[in-house]
Amino acid sequence: MKRVLSFLMAGMMVLTVGACSNGTDKPEDGKNTITAGTTMASGVGNQDLDIYKYTVDVEELDGFARPDEYPWIPAEEFKASFERMKDLNMNAEIETYQDAVDIFGVEGAYYKNCDYDDGMEKYKYFSWYADDETSVLMTFKVNEEDLNFFAWTGAGIN
């Protein structure tokens, strides 16, 4: 059962990443611009970008683009949080963005140019980063005032 669920989650992440990609390896200017906002995220569904504390300004999802001001999570803490996140996910206990913040102990970095909106549903992407270059990308479905957990994928960690 876990294997089937893992394949389904991997398939959803491929679709999620593909939806944000424009088919190129880098933005047209050949570089990524990373900025940081000033306020915390809560009730973040349909509000302005200024509510996100950390933002990544890229044209497509890039797990290596990270905000300079991001408070790197120590590697051992990140691994423990990642394992907890996987366990909670397998038990369907992660429901909202705030659940992810509670797991990792810090706001995620929002990919501000990568929202996916098909007219009926909208998705937003956030990453959490460890100080050893590992990270996790999480996809959240926008629901009026909340972000509901949809899928995740790890980079450099499994």
Helices and strands as residue ranges (DSSP letters): H 2-20, E 33-36, G 49-51, E 54-57, H 75-90, H 97-104, E 109-111, E 116-117, E 122-129, E 135-143, E 146-155
